[in-house]
Amino acid sequence: MSHKRAQFGTKLGVIAATVGSAVGLGNIWRFPYECGTNGGGAFLLVYIAFVFLLGIPTICAEFALGRHSRKGMPGSFRIASCNKRWDFLGYGAILAAFMILSFYSVVGGWTLDYIFDSCTGLFKQIPNSDRHQQFMNFVSGWRAVAWAIVFLIINFVVMVRGVQKGIEKVSNVMTPLLFVILIVFCVNSLFMPGAAKGLTFLFKPDFSKVTTDVVLRALGQAFFSLSLGMGCLVTYSSYFSDNTPLIKTAFQIGILDTLVAILAGVVIFPAVFTYGMQPAEGPTLVFEVLPNIFHDMPGGNIWSFLFFLLLALASLTSIISVSEVVVAFLCDEFKITRKRAAIIVTAVTCVTATLCSLSFGPLKSLNLFNLFDYISANILMTLGGLGICVFVGWRMKSEHFEQQMRLNSHVPGWLFSYIAGCIRYVCPVGIFIVFIAGLL
Ligand code: PFF
């Protein structure tokens, strides 16, 4: 059963692909606006607590399930439990994947447009005072739809070729480069007049801002950013070799992903205060604030080209991993070719992405964009994570779980107990409480 399944070639490839999945628009686009609309520093603190208490253990649960079963969604549940009763979790994951693909490709399309504008020098021509209006005109029209479809076509090309070769190679170069570019932008932001205000907003917690909704959103953001709760890491780990140390890899993903989100905050918030904008601006935040910085920087067109290119590539490595959940599902369950699966995913998503994109214009009243974003991250992914932890903690054979955690790596007893305890008790109870409290 497992001998035909593709595998990642190298250890570095595993890290690059999984970190590539985690690091994306969630860190650089979604984190700053979620943080900005939900109280800044207090949100960040709750977020970090969730990464370590709930996020990293859930990554381990997904890894154990995927590598043990060597299947994606929902086959992994079926193999590990020997019955079909848990399949519903897999179908929830497929639904979440389609929702994420729909709105993610819209934002991915925006990054492509910004790359184009950097090449043509348009950034420099538009005065900062007109930025908001110009952006709103763009996102509400058909040009944004066209870019979303271009983004999906690029995704299609990579999907068809398979994840391993293209993604492993691209991620190996792009992920470290993204860090370097982010650090350069951080240094630039720290010299802005609004730096002190921005950093205070990001790092100084004001606990009066912490409501149950803020806590739910922090959990949703952690799961979205770590690509959890919808089988992405189950699917990827079904391609891991037995040499991949699962717990170590889980910590590497959690720490690197959080670091990128914080760096993105350090870039954005000083600029927000410098340019007199509102941190609670919402999904358009990064796309309005960053061009203001580029506008005033020497060589701004080159910087903006580089930044949005990296953002596009970071989002591409993420969207490929979302697509892979559905492609693996279609190939495994219906025995169709990867190419046919990729065509189906792309065709359906082109329609739903168009509806999401037009949510900023003619379909404003429907607002599918925000609806898909909210439902997938805050409901489906958190519930999916809960289901996976309950399954791995209570239904999967504990010797199978332990075997996966310890395979080819030295894991001290306390660390294993921490991970196993979190998966069995802390994650199910924590996610359930946060979820119910947030909804009420
Ligand atoms: N983690 C990605 C990001 O932060 O942009 C988004 C994502 C990728 C979500 C893969 C879900 C997923 F399965």
Residues whose N, C-alpha, C, O or C-beta is under 5 A from the ligand:
A	BS01	PFF	S21 A22 V23 G24 L25 G26 N27 F224 S225 L226 S227 C232 S318 S321 V322
